[in-house]
């Protein structure tokens, strides 16, 4: 009597629930499928005689051909390679670093010496210490220059506290009809609102200054053998003026910076967080018997030229909407403020000038996320960035200045990573119910006075 095998197949099994495979099984085993939740098949042959062997995968290949999508069949009919991963290709061959070249060495502009680029999305992990090395600068003990700090307490506008409170409520509550105004939106409107309030100091600001949004700047220099560049248009605005800013430090203070040690990060490189590239072009701008000065093709320019009525960079206001820590956002403001002044100095003294400036170039920067304000002042004393000797550039930083205590509903998104059987992976917005009338608490008017001092500085 032949041996009888009872085999139980559930509907969850992928292979035997296919419509094309059920008739094949019926003809092969002459089984009777019962109309129940668990289909039971009675076979008269041994199981090992009809199960597909691992060596011969013809049955599985046939099922894969039948399960091909329509788009894949169209690609094959037209003779094109389908945009799917080939099963014959191994994982190690695709992600092998030796075979996968990120830098095309056969490019006509390929250079063995890399160039390091700083953009608006670069985050300097070491903060201000890293910017000091990149810009060959010294951090001053005072948070602000004396010419600015002495005028902070004397500046005011009519009904100043009430106007600033109305500006905050306008940007956080009444700007749009949405329940929660986006972070990027209220930072943008608040910068505009505070700049309009600063013009109440007098008609001189509106007549001698111009404001451009998302102003582009590019600046490049050599720093101890490395090509450094700052390029991009950070979100915010640039205030330019008819006349340059006066020097923030005296000549004695500038000479005192000689020999001051700049922090290093050995064994780490200060250019670790910058974007590295080998594709760039060098142009010879001056040549003599001692050395040849090279310059990266993206030259130092702030896109303001002499025929422009406001050629001098005054203050760059940067919108810090990416929720970075304060030390990272302030270091970003320092880099772009330095690039504005460095590019202007190159326009005044020439591209081949690499020594101490006769008259220093001063620029200002403000970094804000709508609540906290950071104030930066940069004085460029030298364009000789490659050497370790000589005078240093000077930087004043007043980092954390909260304008008010934020009690508004936060625009925060929480990603739900794991879901239940009924709930899929989704994004959930965290909404804290707070009284919007109590949103702006403990307003600090002195922070707005610092903003006025920067905007009205001469």
Sine and cosine of phi, psi and omega as CSV:
sin_phi,cos_phi,sin_psi,cos_psi,sin_omega,cos_omega
0.00,0.00,0.78,-0.63,-0.03,-1.00
-0.91,0.41,0.51,-0.86,-0.01,-1.00
-0.97,0.24,0.71,-0.70,-0.07,-1.00
-0.97,-0.24,0.73,-0.69,0.00,-1.00
-0.88,-0.47,0.77,-0.64,0.08,-1.00
-0.98,-0.21,0.84,-0.54,-0.03,-1.00
-0.84,-0.55,0.76,-0.65,-0.03,-1.00
-0.96,-0.28,0.83,-0.57,0.02,-1.00
-0.88,-0.47,0.79,-0.61,0.05,-1.00
-0.99,-0.12,0.25,-0.97,-0.02,-1.00
-0.96,0.29,-0.27,0.96,0.01,-1.00
-0.97,0.25,-0.28,0.96,0.01,-1.00
-0.95,0.30,0.79,-0.61,-0.17,-0.98
-0.96,0.27,-0.57,0.82,-0.17,-0.99
-0.96,0.30,-0.66,0.75,-0.14,-0.99
-1.00,-0.09,-0.01,1.00,0.09,-1.00
-1.00,-0.04,-0.05,1.00,0.03,-1.00
-0.96,0.28,0.63,-0.78,-0.05,-1.00
-0.92,0.39,-0.54,0.84,-0.03,-1.00
-0.97,0.25,-0.37,0.93,-0.03,-1.00
-1.00,-0.02,-0.38,0.93,-0.02,-1.00
-0.91,0.42,-0.72,0.69,0.06,-1.00
-0.89,0.46,-0.56,0.83,0.01,-1.00
-0.91,0.42,-0.64,0.77,0.04,-1.00
-0.93,0.36,-0.59,0.81,-0.01,-1.00
-0.92,0.40,-0.67,0.74,0.02,-1.00
-0.93,0.36,-0.55,0.83,-0.06,-1.00
-0.96,0.27,-0.68,0.73,-0.12,-0.99
-0.94,-0.34,-0.14,0.99,-0.06,-1.00
0.79,0.62,0.77,0.64,-0.04,-1.00
-1.00,-0.09,0.37,-0.93,0.03,-1.00
-0.93,-0.36,0.87,-0.50,-0.03,-1.00
-1.00,-0.05,0.78,-0.63,-0.05,-1.00
-1.00,0.00,0.65,-0.76,0.02,-1.00
-0.98,0.21,0.96,0.29,0.02,-1.00
-0.68,-0.73,0.06,-1.00,0.00,-1.00
-0.90,0.43,-0.59,0.81,0.07,-1.00
-0.93,-0.38,0.93,-0.35,-0.05,-1.00
-0.97,0.23,0.79,-0.62,-0.02,-1.00
-0.95,-0.32,0.77,-0.64,0.00,-1.00
-0.89,-0.46,0.72,-0.70,0.02,-1.00
-0.95,-0.32,0.88,-0.48,-0.08,-1.00
-0.93,-0.38,0.63,-0.77,0.07,-1.00
-1.00,-0.06,-0.22,0.98,0.02,-1.00
-0.98,-0.19,0.40,-0.92,0.07,-1.00
-0.89,0.46,0.46,-0.89,-0.05,-1.00
-0.91,0.40,-0.58,0.81,-0.05,-1.00
-0.93,0.37,-0.25,0.97,-0.02,-1.00
-0.99,0.10,-0.41,0.91,-0.04,-1.00
-0.92,-0.40,-0.23,0.97,0.06,-1.00
-0.94,0.35,0.64,-0.77,0.02,-1.00
-0.94,0.35,0.74,-0.67,0.01,-1.00
-0.97,0.23,0.36,-0.93,-0.01,-1.00
-0.95,0.31,-0.48,0.88,-0.02,-1.00
-0.96,0.29,-0.65,0.76,-0.01,-1.00
-0.98,-0.19,0.99,-0.16,-0.03,-1.00
-0.99,-0.13,0.52,0.85,-0.05,-1.00
-0.92,0.39,-0.59,0.81,-0.04,-1.00
-0.91,0.42,-0.68,0.74,0.00,-1.00
-0.93,0.37,-0.59,0.80,0.04,-1.00
-0.91,0.41,-0.61,0.79,0.04,-1.00
-0.90,0.44,-0.62,0.78,0.01,-1.00
-0.93,0.36,-0.57,0.82,0.05,-1.00
-0.92,0.40,-0.61,0.80,0.05,-1.00
-0.90,0.43,-0.62,0.79,-0.01,-1.00
-0.95,0.32,-0.48,0.88,-0.05,-1.00
-1.00,0.00,0.15,0.99,0.04,-1.00
-0.91,0.42,0.62,-0.78,0.01,-1.00
-0.97,0.25,0.25,-0.97,-0.02,-1.00
-0.91,0.41,-0.63,0.78,-0.02,-1.00
-0.90,0.43,-0.59,0.81,0.00,-1.00
-0.94,0.35,-0.60,0.80,0.04,-1.00
-0.91,0.41,-0.60,0.80,0.02,-1.00
-0.91,0.42,-0.65,0.76,0.05,-1.00
-0.86,0.50,-0.68,0.73,-0.03,-1.00
-0.94,0.33,-0.58,0.82,0.03,-1.00
-0.91,0.41,-0.61,0.79,-0.01,-1.00
-0.99,0.17,-0.15,0.99,0.02,-1.00
1.00,0.06,0.23,0.97,0.02,-1.00
-0.99,-0.11,0.42,-0.91,0.06,-1.00
-0.98,0.22,0.81,-0.58,-0.03,-1.00
-0.93,0.38,0.56,-0.83,-0.02,-1.00
-0.98,0.18,0.81,0.58,0.02,-1.00
-0.77,-0.63,0.33,-0.94,-0.01,-1.00
-0.96,0.29,0.82,-0.57,0.03,-1.00
-0.95,0.30,0.78,-0.62,-0.05,-1.00
-0.94,0.35,-0.36,0.93,0.00,-1.00
-0.98,0.20,-0.27,0.96,0.00,-1.00
-0.99,0.10,0.72,-0.69,-0.02,-1.00
-1.00,0.08,0.43,-0.90,-0.02,-1.00
-0.91,0.41,-0.60,0.80,-0.03,-1.00
-0.93,0.38,-0.51,0.86,0.00,-1.00
-0.95,0.32,-0.51,0.86,-0.05,-1.00
-0.97,0.23,-0.69,0.72,-0.11,-0.99
-0.97,-0.23,0.47,0.88,0.08,-1.00
-0.99,0.16,0.85,-0.53,-0.07,-1.00
-0.92,0.39,-0.48,0.88,-0.01,-1.00
-0.94,0.33,-0.62,0.79,-0.01,-1.00
-0.99,0.15,-0.47,0.88,-0.06,-1.00
-1.00,-0.07,0.99,-0.13,-0.05,-1.00
-1.00,0.03,0.84,-0.54,0.04,-1.00
-1.00,0.08,-0.41,0.91,-0.03,-1.00
-0.90,-0.43,0.92,-0.39,0.04,-1.00
-0.96,0.28,0.96,-0.29,-0.05,-1.00
-0.95,0.31,-0.29,0.96,0.02,-1.00
-1.00,0.05,0.10,1.00,0.03,-1.00
-0.93,0.38,0.64,-0.77,-0.04,-1.00
-0.91,0.42,-0.41,0.91,0.00,-1.00
-0.98,-0.20,0.29,0.96,-0.02,-1.00
-0.95,0.32,0.71,-0.70,0.04,-1.00
-0.81,-0.59,0.67,-0.74,0.03,-1.00
-0.93,0.37,-0.57,0.82,0.02,-1.00
-0.99,0.14,0.87,-0.49,-0.09,-1.00
-0.97,0.24,0.35,-0.94,0.13,-0.99
-0.90,-0.44,0.62,-0.78,-0.08,-1.00
-0.93,-0.37,0.82,-0.58,-0.12,-0.99
-0.91,-0.42,0.69,-0.72,0.08,-1.00
-0.94,-0.33,0.83,-0.56,0.01,-1.00
-0.84,-0.54,-0.05,-1.00,-0.07,-1.00
-0.93,0.36,-0.32,0.95,-0.01,-1.00
-0.99,-0.12,-0.01,1.00,0.03,-1.00
-0.98,0.18,0.70,-0.71,0.02,-1.00
-0.89,-0.46,0.88,-0.48,0.02,-1.00
-1.00,0.09,0.93,-0.37,-0.12,-0.99
-0.93,0.38,-0.53,0.85,-0.02,-1.00
-1.00,0.09,-0.06,1.00,0.10,-0.99
0.94,0.33,-0.72,-0.69,-0.11,-0.99
-0.91,0.41,-0.57,0.82,0.00,-1.00
-0.88,0.48,-0.56,0.83,0.02,-1.00
-0.95,0.30,-0.61,0.79,0.04,-1.00
-0.93,0.37,-0.52,0.86,0.03,-1.00
-0.90,0.44,-0.63,0.78,0.03,-1.00
-0.95,0.30,-0.66,0.75,-0.04,-1.00
-0.91,0.42,-0.55,0.84,-0.06,-1.00
-0.97,-0.23,0.04,1.00,-0.03,-1.00
0.79,0.62,0.85,0.53,-0.12,-0.99
-0.81,-0.59,0.23,-0.97,0.04,-1.00
-0.85,-0.53,0.73,-0.68,0.04,-1.00
-0.99,0.10,0.86,-0.51,-0.04,-1.00
-0.98,0.20,0.44,-0.90,-0.04,-1.00
-0.94,0.34,-0.64,0.77,0.04,-1.00
-0.96,0.29,0.58,-0.81,-0.01,-1.00
-0.96,0.28,-0.48,0.88,0.00,-1.00
-0.67,-0.74,0.43,-0.90,0.13,-0.99
-0.89,0.46,0.44,-0.90,-0.04,-1.00
-0.89,0.45,-0.56,0.83,0.00,-1.00
-0.90,0.43,-0.41,0.91,0.00,-1.00
-1.00,-0.08,-0.68,0.73,-0.07,-1.00
-0.92,0.39,-0.48,0.88,-0.01,-1.00
-0.96,0.29,-0.38,0.93,-0.04,-1.00
-0.99,-0.14,-0.02,1.00,-0.09,-1.00
-0.91,0.41,-0.75,0.66,-0.09,-1.00
-0.95,0.32,-0.28,0.96,-0.05,-1.00
-1.00,-0.04,-0.17,0.99,-0.06,-1.00
-1.00,-0.01,0.68,-0.73,0.04,-1.00
-0.29,-0.96,0.35,-0.94,0.08,-1.00
-0.81,-0.59,0.31,-0.95,0.00,-1.00
-0.88,0.47,0.72,-0.70,0.01,-1.00
0.79,0.61,0.78,0.63,-0.15,-0.99
-0.90,0.43,-0.74,0.67,-0.05,-1.00
-0.90,0.43,-0.66,0.75,0.00,-1.00
-0.92,0.39,-0.64,0.77,-0.02,-1.00
-0.92,0.38,-0.63,0.78,0.01,-1.00
-0.93,0.37,-0.63,0.78,0.05,-1.00
-0.89,0.45,-0.67,0.74,0.05,-1.00
-0.91,0.42,-0.57,0.82,0.03,-1.00
-0.91,0.42,-0.66,0.75,0.01,-1.00
-0.92,0.40,-0.71,0.70,-0.01,-1.00
-0.92,0.40,-0.57,0.82,0.05,-1.00
-0.90,0.44,-0.66,0.75,-0.05,-1.00
-0.98,0.22,-0.49,0.87,-0.09,-1.00
-0.99,-0.15,-0.30,0.95,-0.08,-1.00
-0.83,-0.55,-0.71,0.70,-0.23,-0.97
-0.94,-0.34,0.18,0.98,-0.04,-1.00
-0.96,0.27,-0.69,0.72,0.01,-1.00
-0.76,-0.65,0.10,-1.00,0.02,-1.00
-1.00,0.01,0.01,1.00,-0.01,-1.00
-0.95,0.31,0.42,-0.91,0.02,-1.00
-0.92,0.39,-0.67,0.74,0.04,-1.00
-0.82,-0.57,0.86,-0.51,0.00,-1.00
-0.98,0.20,0.71,-0.71,-0.05,-1.00
-0.89,0.46,0.47,-0.88,-0.06,-1.00
-0.89,0.45,-0.70,0.71,-0.02,-1.00
-0.90,0.43,-0.52,0.85,-0.03,-1.00
-0.95,0.31,-0.76,0.65,-0.10,-1.00
-0.97,0.26,-0.40,0.92,0.11,-0.99
-0.92,0.39,-0.68,0.73,0.00,-1.00
-0.89,0.46,-0.72,0.70,-0.02,-1.00
-0.94,0.35,-0.54,0.84,-0.01,-1.00
-0.95,0.32,-0.60,0.80,0.07,-1.00
-0.88,0.48,-0.70,0.71,0.02,-1.00
-0.90,0.44,-0.66,0.75,-0.04,-1.00
-0.91,0.42,-0.70,0.71,-0.01,-1.00
-0.93,0.37,-0.55,0.84,0.07,-1.00
-0.92,0.39,-0.58,0.82,0.07,-1.00
-0.93,0.36,-0.60,0.80,0.05,-1.00
-0.91,0.40,-0.55,0.84,0.02,-1.00
-0.92,0.38,-0.40,0.92,0.02,-1.00
-0.96,0.28,-0.16,0.99,0.07,-1.00
-0.96,0.28,-0.15,0.99,0.06,-1.00
-0.92,0.39,-0.44,0.90,0.01,-1.00
0.32,-0.95,0.22,-0.97,-0.03,-1.00
-0.96,0.28,-0.15,0.99,-0.05,-1.00
-0.92,0.39,-0.57,0.82,-0.02,-1.00
-0.92,0.40,-0.71,0.70,-0.03,-1.00
-0.95,0.32,-0.43,0.90,-0.01,-1.00
-1.00,0.08,-0.48,0.88,-0.09,-1.00
-0.95,-0.32,0.10,0.99,-0.03,-1.00
-0.71,-0.71,0.44,-0.90,0.11,-0.99
-0.70,-0.71,0.47,-0.88,-0.06,-1.00
-0.84,-0.55,0.79,-0.62,0.09,-1.00
-0.83,-0.55,0.61,-0.79,-0.04,-1.00
-1.00,-0.07,0.61,-0.79,0.07,-1.00
0.76,0.64,0.78,0.62,-0.09,-1.00
-0.96,0.29,0.70,-0.72,-0.05,-1.00
-1.00,0.03,0.64,-0.77,0.04,-1.00
-0.59,-0.80,0.55,-0.83,0.09,-1.00
-0.61,-0.80,0.72,-0.70,-0.06,-1.00
-0.50,-0.86,0.65,-0.76,-0.07,-1.00
-0.63,-0.78,0.56,-0.83,0.05,-1.00
-0.38,-0.93,0.19,-0.98,0.07,-1.00
-0.97,-0.24,0.75,-0.66,-0.01,-1.00
-0.81,-0.59,0.99,-0.16,0.00,-1.00
0.79,0.61,0.75,0.67,0.07,-1.00
1.00,-0.02,-0.05,1.00,0.00,-1.00
-0.93,-0.36,0.68,-0.74,0.10,-1.00
-0.98,0.18,0.88,-0.47,0.00,-1.00
-0.90,-0.43,0.66,-0.75,0.07,-1.00
-0.61,-0.79,0.58,-0.82,0.12,-0.99
-0.88,-0.48,0.85,-0.53,-0.11,-0.99
-0.58,-0.81,0.55,-0.84,0.08,-1.00
0.72,-0.70,0.04,-1.00,0.02,-1.00
-0.77,-0.63,1.00,0.04,-0.01,-1.00
-0.91,0.42,0.50,-0.86,-0.02,-1.00
-0.92,0.38,0.75,-0.66,-0.06,-1.00
0.55,-0.83,-0.54,-0.84,-0.04,-1.00
-0.55,-0.83,0.38,-0.92,0.06,-1.00
-0.85,-0.52,0.82,-0.57,0.06,-1.00
-0.99,-0.12,0.86,-0.51,0.03,-1.00
-0.91,-0.41,0.43,-0.90,-0.11,-0.99
-0.75,-0.66,0.23,-0.97,0.04,-1.00
-0.96,0.29,-0.58,0.81,-0.09,-1.00
-0.88,-0.48,0.54,-0.84,0.01,-1.00
-0.95,0.30,0.35,-0.94,0.04,-1.00
-0.96,0.29,0.55,-0.84,0.03,-1.00
-0.96,0.29,0.32,-0.95,-0.05,-1.00
-0.90,0.44,0.67,-0.74,-0.01,-1.00
-1.00,0.05,-0.29,0.96,-0.02,-1.00
-0.70,-0.71,0.45,-0.89,0.01,-1.00
-0.98,0.17,0.17,-0.99,0.01,-1.00
-0.91,0.41,-0.52,0.85,0.05,-1.00
-0.91,0.42,-0.64,0.77,0.02,-1.00
-0.93,0.36,-0.54,0.84,0.04,-1.00
-0.93,0.37,-0.69,0.72,0.01,-1.00
-0.92,0.39,-0.42,0.91,0.01,-1.00
-0.95,0.31,-0.23,0.97,0.02,-1.00
-0.99,0.15,-0.10,0.99,0.04,-1.00
-0.92,0.40,0.73,-0.69,0.03,-1.00
0.99,0.15,-0.03,1.00,0.04,-1.00
-0.95,0.32,0.77,-0.64,-0.05,-1.00
-0.96,0.26,0.68,-0.74,0.06,-1.00
-0.98,-0.20,0.74,-0.68,-0.07,-1.00
-0.89,0.45,0.64,-0.77,0.07,-1.00
-0.89,-0.46,0.13,-0.99,-0.10,-0.99
-0.75,-0.66,0.62,0.78,0.00,-1.00
-0.90,0.43,0.65,-0.76,0.09,1.00
-1.00,0.10,0.06,1.00,0.03,-1.00
-0.98,0.18,0.54,-0.84,0.03,-1.00
-1.00,0.03,0.66,-0.75,0.04,-1.00
-0.90,0.43,-0.29,0.96,0.01,-1.00
-1.00,-0.06,0.35,0.94,-0.11,-0.99
-0.91,0.42,-0.63,0.78,-0.07,-1.00
-1.00,0.05,-0.08,1.00,0.00,-1.00
-1.00,0.09,0.41,-0.91,0.00,-1.00
-0.98,0.18,0.82,-0.58,-0.06,-1.00
-1.00,-0.07,0.69,-0.73,0.04,-1.00
-0.61,-0.79,0.54,-0.84,0.05,-1.00
-0.93,-0.37,0.02,1.00,-0.04,-1.00
-0.96,-0.27,0.98,-0.20,0.08,-1.00
-0.33,-0.94,0.16,-0.99,-0.07,-1.00
-0.83,-0.55,0.69,-0.73,0.04,-1.00
-0.96,-0.30,0.68,-0.73,0.04,-1.00
-0.84,-0.55,0.67,-0.74,0.01,-1.00
-0.99,0.14,0.88,-0.47,-0.01,-1.00
-0.97,-0.24,-0.34,0.94,0.11,-0.99
-0.37,-0.93,0.54,-0.84,-0.04,-1.00
-0.50,-0.87,0.73,-0.68,0.08,-1.00
-0.62,-0.79,-0.20,-0.98,-0.06,-1.00
-0.95,0.32,-0.41,0.91,-0.09,-1.00
-1.00,0.02,-0.66,0.75,-0.09,-1.00
-0.42,-0.91,0.23,-0.97,0.07,-1.00
-0.84,-0.55,0.87,-0.50,-0.04,-1.00
-1.00,0.00,0.81,-0.59,-0.01,-1.00
-0.92,-0.38,0.41,-0.91,-0.01,-1.00
-0.62,-0.78,0.68,-0.74,0.08,-1.00
-0.92,0.39,0.47,-0.88,-0.14,-0.99
-0.90,0.45,-0.61,0.79,0.08,-1.00
-0.96,0.27,0.99,-0.16,-0.15,-0.99
-0.98,0.20,0.12,-0.99,0.00,-1.00
-0.99,0.12,0.91,-0.42,0.02,-1.00
-0.44,-0.90,0.53,-0.85,0.05,-1.00
-0.91,-0.41,0.17,0.99,0.04,-1.00
0.91,0.42,0.34,0.94,0.13,-0.99
-0.86,-0.51,0.83,-0.55,-0.06,-1.00
-0.90,-0.44,0.10,-0.99,-0.15,-0.99
-0.87,0.50,-0.62,0.78,0.04,-1.00
-0.90,0.43,-0.27,0.96,0.00,-1.00
-0.94,0.35,0.69,-0.73,-0.04,-1.00
-0.94,0.35,-0.34,0.94,0.01,-1.00
-0.80,-0.60,0.97,0.25,-0.13,-0.99
-1.00,0.09,-0.16,0.99,-0.14,-0.99
-0.98,-0.21,0.77,-0.63,0.07,-1.00
-0.95,0.32,0.80,-0.61,-0.06,-1.00
-0.97,-0.26,-0.91,0.42,-0.05,-1.00
-0.60,-0.80,0.77,-0.64,0.10,-1.00
-0.96,-0.27,0.86,-0.52,0.02,-1.00
-0.98,-0.20,0.87,-0.49,-0.10,-1.00
-0.94,-0.34,0.74,-0.67,0.05,-1.00
-1.00,0.05,0.91,-0.42,-0.01,-1.00
-0.99,-0.13,0.99,0.14,-0.09,-1.00
-0.99,-0.16,-0.01,1.00,-0.11,-0.99
-1.00,-0.08,0.21,0.98,0.07,-1.00
0.85,0.53,0.67,0.74,0.08,-1.00
-0.99,0.16,0.39,-0.92,0.18,-0.98
-0.88,0.47,0.34,-0.94,-0.11,-0.99
-0.89,0.45,-0.62,0.79,-0.03,-1.00
-0.91,0.40,-0.51,0.86,0.02,-1.00
-0.98,0.22,-0.66,0.75,-0.01,-1.00
-0.94,0.35,-0.60,0.80,0.02,-1.00
-0.94,0.35,-0.62,0.78,0.05,-1.00
-0.90,0.43,-0.55,0.83,0.09,-1.00
-0.91,0.42,-0.66,0.75,0.05,-1.00
-0.90,0.43,-0.59,0.81,0.03,-1.00
-0.90,0.43,-0.68,0.73,-0.03,-1.00
-0.89,0.45,-0.70,0.72,-0.03,-1.00
-0.97,0.24,-0.52,0.85,0.09,-1.00
-0.92,0.39,-0.64,0.77,0.06,-1.00
-0.91,0.41,-0.63,0.78,0.01,-1.00
-0.90,0.43,-0.59,0.80,0.05,-1.00
-0.89,0.46,-0.72,0.69,0.00,-1.00
-0.94,0.33,-0.61,0.79,-0.01,-1.00
-0.92,0.40,-0.67,0.74,0.02,-1.00
-0.92,0.39,-0.57,0.82,0.05,-1.00
-0.93,0.36,-0.61,0.79,0.05,-1.00
-0.90,0.43,-0.60,0.80,0.05,-1.00
-0.91,0.41,-0.58,0.82,0.04,-1.00
-0.94,0.34,-0.57,0.82,-0.04,-1.00
-0.97,0.23,-0.74,0.67,-0.12,-0.99
-0.99,-0.11,-0.18,0.98,0.01,-1.00
0.97,-0.22,0.40,-0.92,-0.06,-1.00
-0.95,0.31,-0.47,0.88,-0.05,-1.00
-1.00,-0.05,0.16,0.99,0.00,-1.00
-1.00,0.04,0.87,-0.50,-0.02,-1.00
-0.67,-0.74,0.96,0.28,0.04,-1.00
-0.33,-0.94,-0.18,-0.98,-0.03,-1.00
-0.93,0.36,0.66,-0.75,-0.03,-1.00
-0.98,0.20,0.60,-0.80,0.05,-1.00
-0.94,0.34,-0.65,0.76,0.08,-1.00
-0.80,-0.60,0.87,-0.49,-0.05,-1.00
-0.91,0.42,0.43,-0.90,0.03,-1.00
-0.96,-0.28,0.80,-0.61,-0.07,-1.00
-0.89,-0.45,0.74,-0.67,0.09,-1.00
-0.72,-0.70,0.36,-0.93,-0.04,-1.00
-0.81,-0.58,0.39,-0.92,0.03,-1.00
-0.55,-0.83,0.57,-0.82,0.04,-1.00
-0.77,-0.64,0.81,-0.58,0.05,-1.00
-0.92,-0.39,0.76,-0.65,-0.06,-1.00
-0.55,-0.83,0.57,-0.82,0.16,-0.99
-0.93,-0.37,0.34,0.94,-0.03,-1.00
1.00,-0.10,-0.47,0.88,-0.01,-1.00
-0.90,-0.44,-0.81,0.58,0.00,-1.00
-1.00,-0.04,0.60,-0.80,0.00,-1.00
-0.82,-0.58,0.70,-0.71,0.10,-0.99
-0.85,-0.52,0.75,-0.67,-0.09,-1.00
-0.91,-0.41,0.76,-0.65,-0.09,-1.00
-0.78,-0.63,0.70,-0.71,0.11,-0.99
-0.79,-0.62,0.76,-0.65,-0.04,-1.00
-0.83,-0.56,0.78,-0.62,0.12,-0.99
-0.88,-0.47,0.88,-0.48,-0.02,-1.00
-1.00,-0.06,0.90,-0.44,-0.03,-1.00
-0.97,-0.22,-0.39,0.92,-0.06,-1.00
-0.57,-0.82,0.47,-0.88,0.11,-0.99
-0.94,-0.34,0.07,1.00,0.06,-1.00
-1.00,0.07,1.00,0.08,-0.10,-0.99
-1.00,0.02,-0.30,0.95,-0.13,-0.99
-0.99,0.16,-0.50,0.86,-0.07,-1.00
-1.00,0.03,0.34,-0.94,0.03,-1.00
-1.00,-0.01,-0.23,0.97,-0.06,-1.00
-1.00,-0.09,0.05,-1.00,0.06,-1.00
1.00,-0.03,-0.05,-1.00,0.00,-1.00
-0.96,0.28,0.36,-0.93,0.03,-1.00
-0.95,-0.30,0.36,-0.93,0.17,-0.99
-0.98,0.21,0.31,-0.95,-0.14,-0.99
-0.83,-0.55,0.65,-0.76,-0.05,-1.00
-0.72,-0.69,0.75,-0.66,0.15,-0.99
-0.92,-0.39,0.75,-0.66,-0.05,-1.00
-0.74,-0.67,0.82,-0.58,0.16,-0.99
-0.88,-0.47,1.00,-0.05,-0.30,-0.95
-0.96,0.29,-0.92,0.40,-0.20,-0.98
-0.97,-0.26,0.92,-0.39,0.02,-1.00
-0.67,-0.74,1.00,-0.01,0.02,-1.00
-0.95,0.31,0.80,-0.59,0.01,-1.00
-0.96,0.28,-0.60,0.80,-0.01,-1.00
-0.40,-0.92,0.19,-0.98,0.07,-1.00
-1.00,0.03,0.89,-0.46,-0.12,-0.99
-0.98,0.20,0.91,-0.41,0.06,-1.00
-0.85,-0.52,0.35,0.93,0.01,-1.00
-1.00,0.06,0.36,-0.93,0.11,-0.99
-0.86,0.50,0.71,-0.70,-0.10,-1.00
-1.00,0.02,0.62,-0.78,0.07,-1.00
-1.00,0.01,0.99,0.11,-0.06,-1.00
-0.83,-0.56,0.70,-0.71,0.04,-1.00
-0.93,-0.36,0.76,-0.65,0.03,-1.00
-0.93,-0.37,0.80,-0.60,0.00,-1.00
-1.00,-0.01,0.85,-0.53,0.04,-1.00
-1.00,0.09,0.96,-0.27,-0.12,-0.99
-0.97,0.24,-0.71,0.70,-0.05,-1.00
-0.94,-0.35,0.72,-0.70,-0.01,-1.00
-0.85,-0.52,0.34,-0.94,0.07,-1.00
-0.98,0.20,-0.10,-0.99,-0.02,-1.00
-0.92,0.40,-0.57,0.82,-0.04,-1.00
-1.00,-0.02,-0.40,0.92,-0.04,-1.00
-0.97,-0.23,0.82,-0.57,0.02,-1.00
-1.00,0.06,0.16,-0.99,0.03,-1.00
-0.94,0.35,0.80,-0.59,-0.11,-0.99
-0.51,-0.86,0.06,-1.00,0.02,-1.00
-0.94,-0.34,0.81,-0.59,-0.05,-1.00
-0.92,-0.40,0.76,-0.65,0.03,-1.00
-1.00,-0.01,0.78,-0.62,0.02,-1.00
-1.00,0.02,0.91,-0.41,-0.03,-1.00
-0.89,-0.45,0.88,-0.47,0.06,-1.00
-0.99,-0.14,0.85,-0.52,-0.03,-1.00
-0.98,0.20,0.92,-0.40,0.03,-1.00
-0.73,-0.69,0.37,-0.93,0.03,-1.00
-0.96,0.27,0.89,-0.45,-0.04,-1.00
-0.91,0.42,-0.40,0.91,0.04,-1.00
-0.94,0.33,-0.35,0.94,0.03,-1.00
-0.98,-0.21,0.29,0.96,-0.10,-0.99
-0.94,0.33,-0.66,0.75,-0.03,-1.00
-0.99,-0.14,0.98,-0.21,-0.05,-1.00
-0.87,-0.49,0.50,-0.87,0.08,-1.00
0.81,0.59,0.84,0.55,0.00,-1.00
-0.92,0.40,0.76,-0.65,0.02,-1.00
-0.97,-0.26,0.97,-0.22,-0.07,-1.00
-0.95,0.32,-0.41,0.91,-0.01,-1.00
-0.90,0.44,-0.46,0.89,0.06,-1.00
-0.92,0.39,-0.66,0.75,0.06,-1.00
-0.93,0.38,-0.53,0.85,0.06,-1.00
-0.92,0.40,-0.57,0.82,0.11,-0.99
-0.91,0.42,-0.62,0.79,0.07,-1.00
-0.88,0.47,-0.67,0.74,0.04,-1.00
-0.91,0.42,-0.61,0.79,-0.01,-1.00
-0.91,0.41,-0.61,0.79,0.03,-1.00
-0.94,0.34,-0.65,0.76,-0.05,-1.00
-0.95,0.31,-0.50,0.87,-0.04,-1.00
-0.99,-0.15,0.07,1.00,-0.03,-1.00
-0.92,0.39,0.54,-0.84,-0.02,-1.00
-0.82,-0.57,0.00,0.00,0.00,0.00
